[in-house]
Amino acid sequence: MSRTRKEQCTRRQRFERLQHTGRVMIGDWVRFYNRQRLHRALSTRAPAEACALDA
């Protein structure tokens, strides 16, 4: 059985939206991890806070 072209396009669009959503979520997590998360090496401060105090 072969799928119709419409079904193939619909599945592809859903997959592409899912990929985009995944990229956005990973980007958000990386930004949090690198900018907002408290770091022991910075005396349990967030990097943004540590940079503001150093400036």
C-alpha distance matrix in Angstrom:
0.0 3.8 6.7 9.6 12.7 14.7 12.7 13.0 16.6 17.4 16.3 18.3 21.3 21.4 21.4 24.1 26.2 26.0 27.2 29.9 31.0 31.2 33.3 35.6 36.1 36.9 39.3 41.0 41.5 42.9 45.3 46.5 46.9 48.9 50.9 51.4 51.1 54.5 55.4 58.0 59.2 60.1 62.1 59.2 58.9 55.9 55.8 56.4 59.4 60.8 60.5 62.3 65.1 65.5 65.8
3.8 0.0 3.7 6.6 9.2 11.6 10.0 9.8 13.3 14.6 13.8 15.4 18.4 19.0 19.0 21.4 23.6 23.8 24.8 27.4 28.7 29.2 31.0 33.2 34.1 34.9 37.0 38.9 39.6 40.8 43.1 44.5 45.0 46.8 48.8 49.4 49.4 52.9 53.8 56.5 57.6 58.4 60.5 57.7 57.1 54.0 53.8 54.2 57.3 58.7 58.2 60.0 62.9 63.2 63.4
6.7 3.7 0.0 3.7 6.5 8.1 6.2 6.7 10.1 11.0 10.6 12.5 15.1 15.7 16.2 18.5 20.5 21.0 22.2 24.6 25.8 26.6 28.5 30.4 31.4 32.5 34.4 36.2 37.1 38.5 40.5 41.9 42.7 44.5 46.2 46.8 46.9 50.5 51.6 54.4 55.5 56.1 58.2 55.3 54.6 51.4 51.3 51.5 54.6 56.2 55.7 57.3 60.3 60.7 60.8
9.6 6.6 3.7 0.0 3.8 5.4 5.3 6.4 8.8 10.0 10.9 12.5 14.5 15.7 16.8 18.6 20.3 21.4 22.8 24.6 26.0 27.3 28.9 30.6 31.9 33.2 34.9 36.5 37.8 39.2 40.9 42.4 43.5 45.2 46.7 47.3 47.7 51.3 52.6 55.6 56.6 57.0 59.2 56.3 55.3 52.0 51.8 51.8 54.9 56.6 56.0 57.4 60.5 61.0 60.8
12.7 9.2 6.5 3.8 0.0 3.8 5.5 5.1 6.2 8.6 10.0 10.6 12.3 14.3 15.3 16.4 18.4 20.0 21.0 22.5 24.3 25.7 26.9 28.6 30.2 31.5 32.8 34.6 36.2 37.3 38.9 40.7 41.8 43.2 44.6 45.5 46.1 49.8 51.0 54.1 55.0 55.2 57.5 54.7 53.6 50.2 49.8 49.6 52.8 54.5 53.7 55.1 58.3 58.7 58.4
14.7 11.6 8.1 5.4 3.8 0.0 3.8 5.4 5.2 6.1 8.6 9.9 10.6 12.3 14.2 15.3 16.5 18.3 19.9 21.0 22.5 24.3 25.8 27.0 28.6 30.2 31.5 33.0 34.7 36.1 37.5 39.1 40.5 42.0 43.2 43.8 44.5 48.2 49.7 52.9 53.9 53.9 56.1 53.2 52.0 48.6 48.4 48.0 51.2 53.1 52.3 53.5 56.7 57.3 57.0
12.7 10.0 6.2 5.3 5.5 3.8 0.0 3.8 5.5 5.1 6.1 8.5 9.9 10.7 12.3 14.2 15.5 16.5 18.3 20.0 21.1 22.5 24.4 25.9 27.0 28.6 30.3 31.7 33.0 34.6 36.3 37.6 38.8 40.6 41.9 42.4 42.8 46.5 47.9 51.0 52.1 52.4 54.4 51.4 50.5 47.2 47.1 47.0 50.1 51.9 51.4 52.6 55.7 56.4 56.3
13.0 9.8 6.7 6.4 5.1 5.4 3.8 0.0 3.8 5.5 5.3 6.1 8.7 10.1 10.6 12.2 14.3 15.4 16.4 18.4 20.0 21.0 22.6 24.4 25.8 26.9 28.5 30.3 31.6 32.8 34.6 36.2 37.2 38.8 40.4 41.1 41.5 45.2 46.3 49.4 50.3 50.7 52.9 50.1 49.1 45.8 45.5 45.5 48.7 50.3 49.7 51.1 54.2 54.7 54.6
16.6 13.3 10.1 8.8 6.2 5.2 5.5 3.8 0.0 3.8 5.5 5.0 6.1 8.6 9.8 10.4 12.2 14.1 15.1 16.3 18.2 19.8 21.0 22.5 24.2 25.6 26.8 28.5 30.2 31.4 32.8 34.6 35.9 37.2 38.5 39.4 40.1 43.8 45.1 48.3 49.2 49.3 51.6 48.8 47.6 44.1 43.7 43.5 46.7 48.4 47.6 48.9 52.1 52.6 52.3
17.4 14.6 11.0 10.0 8.6 6.1 5.1 5.5 3.8 0.0 3.8 5.4 5.2 6.3 8.6 10.0 10.7 12.4 14.3 15.4 16.6 18.4 20.1 21.2 22.6 24.4 25.8 27.1 28.7 30.3 31.7 33.1 34.6 36.2 37.4 37.8 38.5 42.2 43.8 47.0 48.1 48.1 50.2 47.2 46.1 42.7 42.6 42.3 45.4 47.3 46.7 47.9 51.0 51.7 51.5
16.3 13.8 10.6 10.9 10.0 8.6 6.1 5.3 5.5 3.8 0.0 3.8 5.5 5.2 6.2 8.7 10.0 10.6 12.3 14.3 15.3 16.5 18.5 20.1 21.1 22.5 24.3 25.8 27.0 28.6 30.3 31.6 32.7 34.6 36.0 36.5 36.8 40.5 41.8 44.9 46.0 46.3 48.4 45.4 44.5 41.2 41.2 41.2 44.2 46.0 45.5 46.9 49.9 50.6 50.6
18.3 15.4 12.5 12.5 10.6 9.9 8.5 6.1 5.0 5.4 3.8 0.0 3.8 5.4 5.0 6.1 8.6 9.8 10.4 12.2 14.1 15.2 16.5 18.3 19.9 21.0 22.4 24.3 25.7 26.8 28.5 30.2 31.3 32.7 34.3 35.1 35.6 39.3 40.4 43.6 44.4 44.7 47.0 44.2 43.1 39.8 39.4 39.4 42.6 44.2 43.5 45.0 48.1 48.5 48.4
21.3 18.4 15.1 14.5 12.3 10.6 9.9 8.7 6.1 5.2 5.5 3.8 0.0 3.8 5.4 5.1 6.1 8.5 9.8 10.5 12.2 14.1 15.3 16.5 18.3 19.9 21.0 22.5 24.3 25.7 26.9 28.6 30.1 31.5 32.6 33.3 34.2 37.9 39.3 42.6 43.5 43.5 45.8 42.9 41.6 38.1 37.8 37.5 40.7 42.5 41.8 43.0 46.2 46.8 46.5
21.4 19.0 15.7 15.7 14.3 12.3 10.7 10.1 8.6 6.3 5.2 5.4 3.8 0.0 3.8 5.5 5.2 6.2 8.6 9.9 10.5 12.2 14.3 15.3 16.4 18.3 19.9 21.0 22.5 24.3 25.8 27.0 28.4 30.2 31.4 31.7 32.3 36.0 37.5 40.7 41.9 42.0 44.0 41.0 39.9 36.6 36.6 36.5 39.4 41.3 40.9 42.1 45.2 46.0 46.0
21.4 19.0 16.2 16.8 15.3 14.2 12.3 10.6 9.8 8.6 6.2 5.0 5.4 3.8 0.0 3.8 5.5 5.0 6.2 8.6 9.8 10.5 12.4 14.3 15.2 16.4 18.3 19.9 21.0 22.4 24.3 25.7 26.7 28.4 30.0 30.6 30.9 34.6 35.8 38.9 39.9 40.2 42.4 39.5 38.6 35.3 35.1 35.3 38.4 40.0 39.6 41.1 44.0 44.6 44.7
24.1 21.4 18.5 18.6 16.4 15.3 14.2 12.2 10.4 10.0 8.7 6.1 5.1 5.5 3.8 0.0 3.8 5.4 5.0 6.2 8.6 9.7 10.5 12.3 14.2 15.3 16.4 18.4 19.9 21.0 22.5 24.4 25.5 26.8 28.3 29.2 29.9 33.6 34.8 38.0 38.8 38.9 41.3 38.5 37.3 33.8 33.4 33.3 36.6 38.1 37.4 38.9 42.0 42.4 42.3
26.2 23.6 20.5 20.3 18.4 16.5 15.5 14.3 12.2 10.7 10.0 8.6 6.1 5.2 5.5 3.8 0.0 3.8 5.4 5.0 6.1 8.5 9.8 10.5 12.2 14.2 15.2 16.4 18.3 19.9 21.1 22.6 24.2 25.7 26.7 27.3 28.1 31.9 33.4 36.8 37.8 37.6 39.8 36.9 35.5 32.1 31.9 31.6 34.7 36.6 36.0 37.2 40.3 41.1 40.9
26.0 23.8 21.0 21.4 20.0 18.3 16.5 15.4 14.1 12.4 10.6 9.8 8.5 6.2 5.0 5.4 3.8 0.0 3.8 5.4 5.0 6.1 8.6 9.9 10.5 12.2 14.1 15.3 16.5 18.3 20.0 21.1 22.3 24.2 25.6 25.9 26.3 30.0 31.4 34.6 35.8 35.9 37.9 34.9 33.9 30.7 30.7 30.8 33.7 35.5 35.3 36.6 39.5 40.3 40.5
27.2 24.8 22.2 22.8 21.0 19.9 18.3 16.4 15.1 14.3 12.3 10.4 9.8 8.6 6.2 5.0 5.4 3.8 0.0 3.8 5.4 5.0 6.2 8.7 9.9 10.5 12.2 14.2 15.3 16.4 18.3 20.0 20.9 22.4 24.0 24.9 25.3 28.9 30.0 33.2 34.0 34.3 36.6 33.9 32.8 29.5 29.1 29.4 32.5 34.0 33.5 35.2 38.1 38.5 38.7
29.9 27.4 24.6 24.6 22.5 21.0 20.0 18.4 16.3 15.4 14.3 12.2 10.5 9.9 8.6 6.2 5.0 5.4 3.8 0.0 3.8 5.4 5.1 6.2 8.6 9.9 10.5 12.3 14.3 15.3 16.5 18.4 19.8 21.0 22.2 23.1 24.1 27.8 29.1 32.5 33.3 33.1 35.5 32.8 31.3 27.8 27.4 27.2 30.4 32.1 31.4 32.8 35.9 36.4 36.3
31.0 28.7 25.8 26.0 24.3 22.5 21.1 20.0 18.2 16.6 15.3 14.1 12.2 10.5 9.8 8.6 6.1 5.0 5.4 3.8 0.0 3.8 5.5 5.1 6.2 8.6 9.8 10.6 12.3 14.2 15.4 16.6 18.2 20.0 21.0 21.3 22.1 25.8 27.5 30.8 32.0 31.7 33.8 30.8 29.5 26.1 26.2 26.0 29.0 30.9 30.6 31.8 34.7 35.6 35.7
31.2 29.2 26.6 27.3 25.7 24.3 22.5 21.0 19.8 18.4 16.5 15.2 14.1 12.2 10.5 9.7 8.5 6.1 5.0 5.4 3.8 0.0 3.8 5.4 5.1 6.1 8.5 9.9 10.6 12.2 14.2 15.3 16.3 18.2 19.8 20.3 20.5 24.1 25.4 28.6 29.7 29.8 31.9 29.1 28.1 24.9 24.9 25.2 28.2 29.7 29.6 31.2 33.9 34.6 35.1
33.3 31.0 28.5 28.9 26.9 25.8 24.4 22.6 21.0 20.1 18.5 16.5 15.3 14.3 12.4 10.5 9.8 8.6 6.2 5.1 5.5 3.8 0.0 3.8 5.5 5.2 6.0 8.5 9.9 10.4 12.2 14.2 15.1 16.3 17.9 19.0 19.7 23.3 24.4 27.7 28.3 28.3 30.8 28.2 26.9 23.5 23.0 23.2 26.4 27.8 27.3 29.0 31.9 32.3 32.5
35.6 33.2 30.4 30.6 28.6 27.0 25.9 24.4 22.5 21.2 20.1 18.3 16.5 15.3 14.3 12.3 10.5 9.9 8.7 6.2 5.1 5.4 3.8 0.0 3.8 5.5 5.0 6.1 8.6 9.9 10.6 12.3 14.1 15.4 16.2 17.0 18.1 21.9 23.4 26.9 27.7 27.3 29.6 26.8 25.2 21.7 21.4 21.2 24.3 26.1 25.6 26.9 29.9 30.6 30.7
36.1 34.1 31.4 31.9 30.2 28.6 27.0 25.8 24.2 22.6 21.1 19.9 18.3 16.4 15.2 14.2 12.2 10.5 9.9 8.6 6.2 5.1 5.5 3.8 0.0 3.8 5.4 5.1 6.2 8.7 10.0 10.6 12.2 14.3 15.3 15.4 15.9 19.7 21.3 24.7 25.9 25.7 27.6 24.7 23.5 20.2 20.5 20.6 23.4 25.2 25.2 26.6 29.3 30.3 30.8
36.9 34.9 32.5 33.2 31.5 30.2 28.6 26.9 25.6 24.4 22.5 21.0 19.9 18.3 16.4 15.3 14.2 12.2 10.5 9.9 8.6 6.1 5.2 5.5 3.8 0.0 3.8 5.4 5.0 6.1 8.6 9.8 10.3 12.1 14.0 14.8 14.9 18.5 19.5 22.8 23.7 23.8 26.0 23.3 22.3 19.1 18.9 19.6 22.6 23.9 23.9 25.7 28.3 28.8 29.5
39.3 37.0 34.4 34.9 32.8 31.5 30.3 28.5 26.8 25.8 24.3 22.4 21.0 19.9 18.3 16.4 15.2 14.1 12.2 10.5 9.8 8.5 6.0 5.0 5.4 3.8 0.0 3.8 5.4 5.1 6.2 8.6 9.8 10.6 11.9 13.3 14.2 17.9 19.0 22.5 23.0 22.7 25.2 22.7 21.2 17.6 17.0 17.2 20.4 21.8 21.3 23.0 25.9 26.3 26.7
41.0 38.9 36.2 36.5 34.6 33.0 31.7 30.3 28.5 27.1 25.8 24.3 22.5 21.0 19.9 18.4 16.4 15.3 14.2 12.3 10.6 9.9 8.5 6.1 5.1 5.4 3.8 0.0 3.8 5.5 5.2 6.2 8.6 10.0 10.5 10.8 12.1 15.8 17.6 21.2 22.2 21.4 23.6 20.8 19.1 15.6 15.7 15.6 18.5 20.3 20.2 21.5 24.3 25.3 25.7
41.5 39.6 37.1 37.8 36.2 34.7 33.0 31.6 30.2 28.7 27.0 25.7 24.3 22.5 21.0 19.9 18.3 16.5 15.3 14.3 12.3 10.6 9.9 8.6 6.2 5.0 5.4 3.8 0.0 3.8 5.5 5.1 6.0 8.5 9.9 10.0 10.0 13.7 15.1 18.5 19.7 19.5 21.5 18.6 17.6 14.4 14.7 15.5 18.1 19.6 20.0 21.7 24.0 24.9 25.9
42.9 40.8 38.5 39.2 37.3 36.1 34.6 32.8 31.4 30.3 28.6 26.8 25.7 24.3 22.4 21.0 19.9 18.3 16.4 15.3 14.2 12.2 10.4 9.9 8.7 6.1 5.1 5.5 3.8 0.0 3.8 5.4 5.0 6.0 8.3 9.8 9.9 13.4 14.0 17.5 18.0 17.9 20.4 18.1 16.8 13.6 13.0 14.1 17.1 17.9 18.0 20.1 22.5 22.8 23.8
45.3 43.1 40.5 40.9 38.9 37.5 36.3 34.6 32.8 31.7 30.3 28.5 26.9 25.8 24.3 22.5 21.1 20.0 18.3 16.5 15.4 14.2 12.2 10.6 10.0 8.6 6.2 5.2 5.5 3.8 0.0 3.8 5.5 5.3 5.7 7.5 9.1 12.5 13.7 17.4 17.8 16.9 19.5 17.2 15.2 11.6 10.9 11.1 14.3 15.7 15.4 17.1 19.8 20.4 21.0
46.5 44.5 41.9 42.4 40.7 39.1 37.6 36.2 34.6 33.1 31.6 30.2 28.6 27.0 25.7 24.4 22.6 21.1 20.0 18.4 16.6 15.3 14.2 12.3 10.6 9.8 8.6 6.2 5.1 5.4 3.8 0.0 3.8 5.6 5.3 4.9 6.0 9.7 11.6 15.3 16.4 15.5 17.4 14.6 13.0 9.6 10.1 10.6 13.1 14.7 15.4 16.8 19.1 20.2 21.2
46.9 45.0 42.7 43.5 41.8 40.5 38.8 37.2 35.9 34.6 32.7 31.3 30.1 28.4 26.7 25.5 24.2 22.3 20.9 19.8 18.2 16.3 15.1 14.1 12.2 10.3 9.8 8.6 6.0 5.0 5.5 3.8 0.0 3.8 5.9 6.2 5.2 8.5 9.3 12.8 13.8 13.6 15.7 13.2 12.2 9.3 9.5 11.4 13.6 14.4 15.3 17.5 19.3 19.9 21.5
48.9 46.8 44.5 45.2 43.2 42.0 40.6 38.8 37.2 36.2 34.6 32.7 31.5 30.2 28.4 26.8 25.7 24.2 22.4 21.0 20.0 18.2 16.3 15.4 14.3 12.1 10.6 10.0 8.5 6.0 5.3 5.6 3.8 0.0 3.8 6.3 6.6 9.1 9.2 12.8 12.7 12.2 15.0 13.2 11.6 8.4 7.2 9.0 11.9 12.1 12.4 14.9 16.9 17.1 18.4
50.9 48.8 46.2 46.7 44.6 43.2 41.9 40.4 38.5 37.4 36.0 34.3 32.6 31.4 30.0 28.3 26.7 25.6 24.0 22.2 21.0 19.8 17.9 16.2 15.3 14.0 11.9 10.5 9.9 8.3 5.7 5.3 5.9 3.8 0.0 3.8 6.1 8.5 9.6 13.3 13.5 11.8 14.4 12.5 10.0 6.3 5.3 5.8 8.8 10.0 10.1 12.0 14.3 15.0 16.0
51.4 49.4 46.8 47.3 45.5 43.8 42.4 41.1 39.4 37.8 36.5 35.1 33.3 31.7 30.6 29.2 27.3 25.9 24.9 23.1 21.3 20.3 19.0 17.0 15.4 14.8 13.3 10.8 10.0 9.8 7.5 4.9 6.2 6.3 3.8 0.0 3.8 6.4 8.9 12.5 13.7 11.8 13.5 10.8 8.5 5.0 6.4 6.8 8.4 10.4 11.6 12.7 14.6 16.1 17.5
51.1 49.4 46.9 47.7 46.1 44.5 42.8 41.5 40.1 38.5 36.8 35.6 34.2 32.3 30.9 29.9 28.1 26.3 25.3 24.1 22.1 20.5 19.7 18.1 15.9 14.9 14.2 12.1 10.0 9.9 9.1 6.0 5.2 6.6 6.1 3.8 0.0 3.8 6.3 9.8 11.6 10.6 11.9 8.8 7.8 5.4 7.6 9.4 10.3 11.5 13.5 15.0 16.2 17.5 19.5
54.5 52.9 50.5 51.3 49.8 48.2 46.5 45.2 43.8 42.2 40.5 39.3 37.9 36.0 34.6 33.6 31.9 30.0 28.9 27.8 25.8 24.1 23.3 21.9 19.7 18.5 17.9 15.8 13.7 13.4 12.5 9.7 8.5 9.1 8.5 6.4 3.8 0.0 3.8 6.7 9.0 7.8 8.3 5.0 4.9 4.5 7.4 9.8 9.5 9.9 12.8 14.3 14.6 16.0 18.6
55.4 53.8 51.6 52.6 51.0 49.7 47.9 46.3 45.1 43.8 41.8 40.4 39.3 37.5 35.8 34.8 33.4 31.4 30.0 29.1 27.5 25.4 24.4 23.4 21.3 19.5 19.0 17.6 15.1 14.0 13.7 11.6 9.3 9.2 9.6 8.9 6.3 3.8 0.0 3.8 5.4 5.3 6.7 4.9 5.7 6.1 7.4 10.8 10.7 9.7 12.5 14.8 14.7 15.3 18.2
58.0 56.5 54.4 55.6 54.1 52.9 51.0 49.4 48.3 47.0 44.9 43.6 42.6 40.7 38.9 38.0 36.8 34.6 33.2 32.5 30.8 28.6 27.7 26.9 24.7 22.8 22.5 21.2 18.5 17.5 17.4 15.3 12.8 12.8 13.3 12.5 9.8 6.7 3.8 0.0 3.8 5.3 5.1 4.6 7.4 9.2 10.5 13.9 13.1 11.5 14.6 16.9 15.9 16.3 19.7
59.2 57.6 55.5 56.6 55.0 53.9 52.1 50.3 49.2 48.1 46.0 44.4 43.5 41.9 39.9 38.8 37.8 35.8 34.0 33.3 32.0 29.7 28.3 27.7 25.9 23.7 23.0 22.2 19.7 18.0 17.8 16.4 13.8 12.7 13.5 13.7 11.6 9.0 5.4 3.8 0.0 3.8 5.6 7.0 8.4 10.0 9.8 13.4 12.9 10.3 12.9 15.7 14.7 14.2 17.6
60.1 58.4 56.1 57.0 55.2 53.9 52.4 50.7 49.3 48.1 46.3 44.7 43.5 42.0 40.2 38.9 37.6 35.9 34.3 33.1 31.7 29.8 28.3 27.3 25.7 23.8 22.7 21.4 19.5 17.9 16.9 15.5 13.6 12.2 11.8 11.8 10.6 7.8 5.3 5.3 3.8 0.0 3.8 5.4 5.4 7.3 7.3 10.4 9.3 6.8 9.8 12.2 11.0 11.1 14.5
62.1 60.5 58.2 59.2 57.5 56.1 54.4 52.9 51.6 50.2 48.4 47.0 45.8 44.0 42.4 41.3 39.8 37.9 36.6 35.5 33.8 31.9 30.8 29.6 27.6 26.0 25.2 23.6 21.5 20.4 19.5 17.4 15.7 15.0 14.4 13.5 11.9 8.3 6.7 5.1 5.6 3.8 0.0 3.8 5.5 8.9 10.2 12.8 10.8 8.8 12.4 14.0 12.1 12.9 16.5
59.2 57.7 55.3 56.3 54.7 53.2 51.4 50.1 48.8 47.2 45.4 44.2 42.9 41.0 39.5 38.5 36.9 34.9 33.9 32.8 30.8 29.1 28.2 26.8 24.7 23.3 22.7 20.8 18.6 18.1 17.2 14.6 13.2 13.2 12.5 10.8 8.8 5.0 4.9 4.6 7.0 5.4 3.8 0.0 3.8 6.8 9.3 11.8 10.1 9.4 13.0 14.4 13.3 14.7 17.9
58.9 57.1 54.6 55.3 53.6 52.0 50.5 49.1 47.6 46.1 44.5 43.1 41.6 39.9 38.6 37.3 35.5 33.9 32.8 31.3 29.5 28.1 26.9 25.2 23.5 22.3 21.2 19.1 17.6 16.8 15.2 13.0 12.2 11.6 10.0 8.5 7.8 4.9 5.7 7.4 8.4 5.4 5.5 3.8 0.0 3.8 6.4 8.3 6.3 6.2 9.8 10.8 10.2 12.0 14.8
55.9 54.0 51.4 52.0 50.2 48.6 47.2 45.8 44.1 42.7 41.2 39.8 38.1 36.6 35.3 33.8 32.1 30.7 29.5 27.8 26.1 24.9 23.5 21.7 20.2 19.1 17.6 15.6 14.4 13.6 11.6 9.6 9.3 8.4 6.3 5.0 5.4 4.5 6.1 9.2 10.0 7.3 8.9 6.8 3.8 0.0 3.8 5.5 5.2 6.2 8.7 10.0 10.8 12.4 14.5
55.8 53.8 51.3 51.8 49.8 48.4 47.1 45.5 43.7 42.6 41.2 39.4 37.8 36.6 35.1 33.4 31.9 30.7 29.1 27.4 26.2 24.9 23.0 21.4 20.5 18.9 17.0 15.7 14.7 13.0 10.9 10.1 9.5 7.2 5.3 6.4 7.6 7.4 7.4 10.5 9.8 7.3 10.2 9.3 6.4 3.8 0.0 3.8 5.4 5.0 6.1 8.5 9.9 10.4 12.2
56.4 54.2 51.5 51.8 49.6 48.0 47.0 45.5 43.5 42.3 41.2 39.4 37.5 36.5 35.3 33.3 31.6 30.8 29.4 27.2 26.0 25.2 23.2 21.2 20.6 19.6 17.2 15.6 15.5 14.1 11.1 10.6 11.4 9.0 5.8 6.8 9.4 9.8 10.8 13.9 13.4 10.4 12.8 11.8 8.3 5.5 3.8 0.0 3.8 5.5 5.2 6.2 8.7 10.0 10.8
59.4 57.3 54.6 54.9 52.8 51.2 50.1 48.7 46.7 45.4 44.2 42.6 40.7 39.4 38.4 36.6 34.7 33.7 32.5 30.4 29.0 28.2 26.4 24.3 23.4 22.6 20.4 18.5 18.1 17.1 14.3 13.1 13.6 11.9 8.8 8.4 10.3 9.5 10.7 13.1 12.9 9.3 10.8 10.1 6.3 5.2 5.4 3.8 0.0 3.8 5.5 5.1 6.3 8.7 10.1
60.8 58.7 56.2 56.6 54.5 53.1 51.9 50.3 48.4 47.3 46.0 44.2 42.5 41.3 40.0 38.1 36.6 35.5 34.0 32.1 30.9 29.7 27.8 26.1 25.2 23.9 21.8 20.3 19.6 17.9 15.7 14.7 14.4 12.1 10.0 10.4 11.5 9.9 9.7 11.5 10.3 6.8 8.8 9.4 6.2 6.2 5.0 5.5 3.8 0.0 3.8 5.5 5.2 6.2 8.7
60.5 58.2 55.7 56.0 53.7 52.3 51.4 49.7 47.6 46.7 45.5 43.5 41.8 40.9 39.6 37.4 36.0 35.3 33.5 31.4 30.6 29.6 27.3 25.6 25.2 23.9 21.3 20.2 20.0 18.0 15.4 15.4 15.3 12.4 10.1 11.6 13.5 12.8 12.5 14.6 12.9 9.8 12.4 13.0 9.8 8.7 6.1 5.2 5.5 3.8 0.0 3.8 5.4 5.1 6.2
62.3 60.0 57.3 57.4 55.1 53.5 52.6 51.1 48.9 47.9 46.9 45.0 43.0 42.1 41.1 38.9 37.2 36.6 35.2 32.8 31.8 31.2 29.0 26.9 26.6 25.7 23.0 21.5 21.7 20.1 17.1 16.8 17.5 14.9 12.0 12.7 15.0 14.3 14.8 16.9 15.7 12.2 14.0 14.4 10.8 10.0 8.5 6.2 5.1 5.5 3.8 0.0 3.8 5.5 5.4
65.1 62.9 60.3 60.5 58.3 56.7 55.7 54.2 52.1 51.0 49.9 48.1 46.2 45.2 44.0 42.0 40.3 39.5 38.1 35.9 34.7 33.9 31.9 29.9 29.3 28.3 25.9 24.3 24.0 22.5 19.8 19.1 19.3 16.9 14.3 14.6 16.2 14.6 14.7 15.9 14.7 11.0 12.1 13.3 10.2 10.8 9.9 8.7 6.3 5.2 5.4 3.8 0.0 3.8 5.6
65.5 63.2 60.7 61.0 58.7 57.3 56.4 54.7 52.6 51.7 50.6 48.5 46.8 46.0 44.6 42.4 41.1 40.3 38.5 36.4 35.6 34.6 32.3 30.6 30.3 28.8 26.3 25.3 24.9 22.8 20.4 20.2 19.9 17.1 15.0 16.1 17.5 16.0 15.3 16.3 14.2 11.1 12.9 14.7 12.0 12.4 10.4 10.0 8.7 6.2 5.1 5.5 3.8 0.0 3.8
65.8 63.4 60.8 60.8 58.4 57.0 56.3 54.6 52.3 51.5 50.6 48.4 46.5 46.0 44.7 42.3 40.9 40.5 38.7 36.3 35.7 35.1 32.5 30.7 30.8 29.5 26.7 25.7 25.9 23.8 21.0 21.2 21.5 18.4 16.0 17.5 19.5 18.6 18.2 19.7 17.6 14.5 16.5 17.9 14.8 14.5 12.2 10.8 10.1 8.7 6.2 5.4 5.6 3.8 0.0
